[in-house]
């Protein structure tokens, strides 16, 4: 199942193509194997009314699988040296000046 890929708070730009999804504000690029380009937008209302429109020139939309997106973020974090623990309890957070 595909869901719309949308901009998160403080992220104003997402560049998508067939090979990668780029988030310039985060300085990361994710493998785009979890996305699919949308050619048009279709809406179905509660009364069965529907519409289908082509995107205006210069506007593109991409849909992405949520689990694939999370996996791509995890892989990017690991590639950058992060250690990830799932279902782990956090006891303390130490702020490093290295990341200020």
N, C-alpha and C positions, 0 to 999 in steps of 0.2 A: 504494500500500500504506500502511496506517495502522499506527502504533505507539502504545503507551500514552504519554501525556504524564505525566511524573512530576516530583516535587519534587527539585531539585538541592540539594547541601549548602548549608546556611545559608539556604535559602529554605523557609519553613514555610507560606507562604500563596500560593495561586494562585487568582485569581478568573477564571472563564471564563464568557463568555456568547456569544451569536451574533455580536457585533460585535468583541469584543476579548478578549485574554488579558492579565490584569493581574498583575504581580509587584510587590506593595507594598514588599517589602524592597529591591528594585532600583530602585524608583520609575520603572518603565517599563510601558507598555501597548502590546501588539503587535496588529496587525490579525489577526483570527481567521479569515482566509480559508483557513488551512491546517488548520483543526480541524473536527471533527465530534462532536456530542454523542452519547454512548452511552446507550442506554436500559436495557441490562442487560449483565451480564458472563457470558460463556460460556467454559468451559474444556474442552479436549479432552486427555485423558490418553494415555499411550503405548499402552494396551490398548484404545483406542477408547471408553473411558468418558468421558462428557461431563456437564456440568452447566450450567445457565443460570439465573441468579438476577437478580431485580430488585434495584436498589440500595435500601438502607434510606432511609427518609424523611430528607430533608436532605442526602443524599450524591449528588453528581453525578460523572460521569466524562466526560472528553473525550479523544479520540484525535487525534493530529496527525501530519502528514507531516514527517519529519525535515528534508528539504531546504527545505520551506516555513518551518519554524521557524528554521533558520539564516538564510534570506533575510530573514525578518522582523527578526531580531536585527541583521543587517547594516544594513538600512534604518533601524532605530531609531538605531543608532550614528551613521550618516551624518547623520540629522536632528539629532542632538545635537552635530554638528561634528567627529566623528571622521574621520580620514583612514585609509583601509584599503588595504593592499597585499597581494595574494595571491601566494604563492610567493616571498616576499621574505625574504632572509637578515637576521637581526637581528644587528647588530654591537655595540650598546650600548643600555642602558635607563637613561633619566634620570628620576629621581623628582622630581616637582614638589611643592612645599609646598602648592600650590593644591588638591591632591587629598587631603591628609592629613585 
